[in-house]
Amino acid sequence: MIKEILEENDCLIADGFDDAIIGTCQRDGEVIVVYDIDKCIDSLLRDGMDYQEAKDFFYYNTINCYVGEKTPIFIDTYNNERRK
């Protein structure tokens, strides 16, 4: 169902982070994809990076990139044990 919503609304998707999608939100009348930061980093860990590499890569190459009005939103749920 989420895939249909994203396609219907021409949402921008962050490559490689499909498992990290946790929903959508509205910004200025546009449907925007929402990702969980910890799940994004976990995706990078599965690709073979260590935790620090994954975190650095994500923050440098993903979260700080603005690609227009439909730029995805990345949230921190503060549920990850690695941060404690």
mmCIF file of the C-alpha atoms, coordinates in Angstrom:
data_MODEL
# 
_entry.id   MODEL 
# 
loop_
_atom_site.group_PDB 
_atom_site.id 
_atom_site.type_symbol 
_atom_site.label_atom_id 
_atom_site.label_alt_id 
_atom_site.label_comp_id 
_atom_site.label_asym_id 
_atom_site.label_entity_id 
_atom_site.label_seq_id 
_atom_site.pdbx_PDB_ins_code 
_atom_site.Cartn_x 
_atom_site.Cartn_y 
_atom_site.Cartn_z 
_atom_site.occupancy 
_atom_site.B_iso_or_equiv 
_atom_site.pdbx_formal_charge 
_atom_site.auth_seq_id 
_atom_site.auth_comp_id 
_atom_site.auth_asym_id 
_atom_site.auth_atom_id 
_atom_site.pdbx_PDB_model_num 
ATOM 1  C CA . MET A 1 1  ? 0.000  0.000  0.000  1.00 0.00 ? 1  MET A CA 1 
ATOM 2  C CA . ILE A 1 2  ? 2.796  2.462  0.827  1.00 0.00 ? 2  ILE A CA 1 
ATOM 3  C CA . LYS A 1 3  ? 4.339  1.938  -2.624 1.00 0.00 ? 3  LYS A CA 1 
ATOM 4  C CA . GLU A 1 4  ? 1.072  2.967  -4.292 1.00 0.00 ? 4  GLU A CA 1 
ATOM 5  C CA . ILE A 1 5  ? 0.817  6.095  -2.159 1.00 0.00 ? 5  ILE A CA 1 
ATOM 6  C CA . LEU A 1 6  ? 4.386  7.067  -2.991 1.00 0.00 ? 6  LEU A CA 1 
ATOM 7  C CA . GLU A 1 7  ? 3.874  6.476  -6.711 1.00 0.00 ? 7  GLU A CA 1 
ATOM 8  C CA . GLU A 1 8  ? 0.529  8.311  -6.833 1.00 0.00 ? 8  GLU A CA 1 
ATOM 9  C CA . ASN A 1 9  ? 2.123  11.361 -5.245 1.00 0.00 ? 9  ASN A CA 1 
ATOM 10 C CA . ASP A 1 10 ? 5.391  11.291 -7.231 1.00 0.00 ? 10 ASP A CA 1 
ATOM 11 C CA . CYS A 1 11 ? 7.368  11.114 -3.989 1.00 0.00 ? 11 CYS A CA 1 
ATOM 12 C CA . LEU A 1 12 ? 11.142 11.300 -4.055 1.00 0.00 ? 12 LEU A CA 1 
ATOM 13 C CA . ILE A 1 13 ? 12.730 8.143  -2.701 1.00 0.00 ? 13 ILE A CA 1 
ATOM 14 C CA . ALA A 1 14 ? 16.186 7.831  -1.119 1.00 0.00 ? 14 ALA A CA 1 
ATOM 15 C CA . ASP A 1 15 ? 17.984 5.000  -2.938 1.00 0.00 ? 15 ASP A CA 1 
ATOM 16 C CA . GLY A 1 16 ? 18.712 1.938  -0.849 1.00 0.00 ? 16 GLY A CA 1 
ATOM 17 C CA . PHE A 1 17 ? 16.537 2.855  2.105  1.00 0.00 ? 17 PHE A CA 1 
ATOM 18 C CA . ASP A 1 18 ? 13.183 1.247  1.266  1.00 0.00 ? 18 ASP A CA 1 
ATOM 19 C CA . ASP A 1 19 ? 13.281 -0.750 4.522  1.00 0.00 ? 19 ASP A CA 1 
ATOM 20 C CA . ALA A 1 20 ? 13.629 2.503  6.478  1.00 0.00 ? 20 ALA A CA 1 
ATOM 21 C CA . ILE A 1 21 ? 10.385 4.104  5.247  1.00 0.00 ? 21 ILE A CA 1 
ATOM 22 C CA . ILE A 1 22 ? 8.078  4.579  8.212  1.00 0.00 ? 22 ILE A CA 1 
ATOM 23 C CA . GLY A 1 23 ? 5.349  6.650  6.602  1.00 0.00 ? 23 GLY A CA 1 
ATOM 24 C CA . THR A 1 24 ? 4.481  9.897  4.918  1.00 0.00 ? 24 THR A CA 1 
ATOM 25 C CA . CYS A 1 25 ? 3.671  13.423 5.975  1.00 0.00 ? 25 CYS A CA 1 
ATOM 26 C CA . GLN A 1 26 ? 2.334  16.569 4.342  1.00 0.00 ? 26 GLN A CA 1 
ATOM 27 C CA . ARG A 1 27 ? 4.474  19.621 3.681  1.00 0.00 ? 27 ARG A CA 1 
ATOM 28 C CA . ASP A 1 28 ? 2.938  22.562 1.837  1.00 0.00 ? 28 ASP A CA 1 
ATOM 29 C CA . GLY A 1 29 ? 0.244  20.269 0.433  1.00 0.00 ? 29 GLY A CA 1 
ATOM 30 C CA . GLU A 1 30 ? 2.744  17.706 -0.873 1.00 0.00 ? 30 GLU A CA 1 
ATOM 31 C CA . VAL A 1 31 ? 3.050  14.123 0.348  1.00 0.00 ? 31 VAL A CA 1 
ATOM 32 C CA . ILE A 1 32 ? 6.607  13.524 1.566  1.00 0.00 ? 32 ILE A CA 1 
ATOM 33 C CA . VAL A 1 33 ? 8.308  10.221 2.434  1.00 0.00 ? 33 VAL A CA 1 
ATOM 34 C CA . VAL A 1 34 ? 9.452  9.862  6.052  1.00 0.00 ? 34 VAL A CA 1 
ATOM 35 C CA . TYR A 1 35 ? 12.439 7.690  6.972  1.00 0.00 ? 35 TYR A CA 1 
ATOM 36 C CA . ASP A 1 36 ? 13.769 6.457  10.314 1.00 0.00 ? 36 ASP A CA 1 
ATOM 37 C CA . ILE A 1 37 ? 17.435 7.499  10.630 1.00 0.00 ? 37 ILE A CA 1 
ATOM 38 C CA . ASP A 1 38 ? 18.425 4.396  12.615 1.00 0.00 ? 38 ASP A CA 1 
ATOM 39 C CA . LYS A 1 39 ? 16.884 2.131  9.991  1.00 0.00 ? 39 LYS A CA 1 
ATOM 40 C CA . CYS A 1 40 ? 18.766 4.007  7.253  1.00 0.00 ? 40 CYS A CA 1 
ATOM 41 C CA . ILE A 1 41 ? 22.035 3.478  9.101  1.00 0.00 ? 41 ILE A CA 1 
ATOM 42 C CA . ASP A 1 42 ? 21.138 -0.190 9.602  1.00 0.00 ? 42 ASP A CA 1 
ATOM 43 C CA . SER A 1 43 ? 20.732 -0.499 5.814  1.00 0.00 ? 43 SER A CA 1 
ATOM 44 C CA . LEU A 1 44 ? 24.256 0.817  5.348  1.00 0.00 ? 44 LEU A CA 1 
ATOM 45 C CA . LEU A 1 45 ? 25.561 -1.605 7.975  1.00 0.00 ? 45 LEU A CA 1 
ATOM 46 C CA . ARG A 1 46 ? 24.039 -4.475 5.989  1.00 0.00 ? 46 ARG A CA 1 
ATOM 47 C CA . ASP A 1 47 ? 25.969 -3.162 2.962  1.00 0.00 ? 47 ASP A CA 1 
ATOM 48 C CA . GLY A 1 48 ? 29.214 -3.802 4.843  1.00 0.00 ? 48 GLY A CA 1 
ATOM 49 C CA . MET A 1 49 ? 30.064 -0.493 6.498  1.00 0.00 ? 49 MET A CA 1 
ATOM 50 C CA . ASP A 1 50 ? 30.970 -0.326 10.173 1.00 0.00 ? 50 ASP A CA 1 
ATOM 51 C CA . TYR A 1 51 ? 28.783 1.842  12.400 1.00 0.00 ? 51 TYR A CA 1 
ATOM 52 C CA . GLN A 1 52 ? 30.912 5.007  12.250 1.00 0.00 ? 52 GLN A CA 1 
ATOM 53 C CA . GLU A 1 53 ? 31.339 4.750  8.462  1.00 0.00 ? 53 GLU A CA 1 
ATOM 54 C CA . ALA A 1 54 ? 27.599 4.244  8.001  1.00 0.00 ? 54 ALA A CA 1 
ATOM 55 C CA . LYS A 1 55 ? 26.715 7.160  10.256 1.00 0.00 ? 55 LYS A CA 1 
ATOM 56 C CA . ASP A 1 56 ? 29.237 9.491  8.571  1.00 0.00 ? 56 ASP A CA 1 
ATOM 57 C CA . PHE A 1 57 ? 28.121 8.440  5.089  1.00 0.00 ? 57 PHE A CA 1 
ATOM 58 C CA . PHE A 1 58 ? 24.450 8.905  5.928  1.00 0.00 ? 58 PHE A CA 1 
ATOM 59 C CA . TYR A 1 59 ? 24.843 12.343 7.481  1.00 0.00 ? 59 TYR A CA 1 
ATOM 60 C CA . TYR A 1 60 ? 27.186 13.632 4.784  1.00 0.00 ? 60 TYR A CA 1 
ATOM 61 C CA . ASN A 1 61 ? 25.581 12.110 1.670  1.00 0.00 ? 61 ASN A CA 1 
ATOM 62 C CA . THR A 1 62 ? 21.914 11.713 2.507  1.00 0.00 ? 62 THR A CA 1 
ATOM 63 C CA . ILE A 1 63 ? 20.372 13.739 5.281  1.00 0.00 ? 63 ILE A CA 1 
ATOM 64 C CA . ASN A 1 64 ? 21.905 17.057 4.265  1.00 0.00 ? 64 ASN A CA 1 
ATOM 65 C CA . CYS A 1 65 ? 20.926 16.813 0.598  1.00 0.00 ? 65 CYS A CA 1 
ATOM 66 C CA . TYR A 1 66 ? 18.085 19.045 -0.539 1.00 0.00 ? 66 TYR A CA 1 
ATOM 67 C CA . VAL A 1 67 ? 16.550 17.917 -3.821 1.00 0.00 ? 67 VAL A CA 1 
ATOM 68 C CA . GLY A 1 68 ? 13.512 20.159 -4.016 1.00 0.00 ? 68 GLY A CA 1 
ATOM 69 C CA . GLU A 1 69 ? 10.072 20.482 -2.504 1.00 0.00 ? 69 GLU A CA 1 
ATOM 70 C CA . LYS A 1 70 ? 9.617  16.743 -2.121 1.00 0.00 ? 70 LYS A CA 1 
ATOM 71 C CA . THR A 1 71 ? 12.922 16.118 -0.336 1.00 0.00 ? 71 THR A CA 1 
ATOM 72 C CA . PRO A 1 72 ? 12.316 13.227 2.078  1.00 0.00 ? 72 PRO A CA 1 
ATOM 73 C CA . ILE A 1 73 ? 12.220 13.768 5.823  1.00 0.00 ? 73 ILE A CA 1 
ATOM 74 C CA . PHE A 1 74 ? 14.488 11.793 8.148  1.00 0.00 ? 74 PHE A CA 1 
ATOM 75 C CA . ILE A 1 75 ? 13.498 11.487 11.793 1.00 0.00 ? 75 ILE A CA 1 
ATOM 76 C CA . ASP A 1 76 ? 15.321 10.322 14.875 1.00 0.00 ? 76 ASP A CA 1 
ATOM 77 C CA . THR A 1 77 ? 13.163 8.188  17.153 1.00 0.00 ? 77 THR A CA 1 
ATOM 78 C CA . TYR A 1 78 ? 15.844 7.934  19.885 1.00 0.00 ? 78 TYR A CA 1 
ATOM 79 C CA . ASN A 1 79 ? 15.068 4.225  20.246 1.00 0.00 ? 79 ASN A CA 1 
ATOM 80 C CA . ASN A 1 80 ? 18.455 2.907  19.179 1.00 0.00 ? 80 ASN A CA 1 
ATOM 81 C CA . GLU A 1 81 ? 20.501 1.227  21.895 1.00 0.00 ? 81 GLU A CA 1 
ATOM 82 C CA . ARG A 1 82 ? 23.794 2.239  20.221 1.00 0.00 ? 82 ARG A CA 1 
ATOM 83 C CA . ARG A 1 83 ? 23.210 5.830  21.306 1.00 0.00 ? 83 ARG A CA 1 
ATOM 84 C CA . LYS A 1 84 ? 22.839 5.075  24.990 1.00 0.00 ? 84 LYS A CA 1 
# 
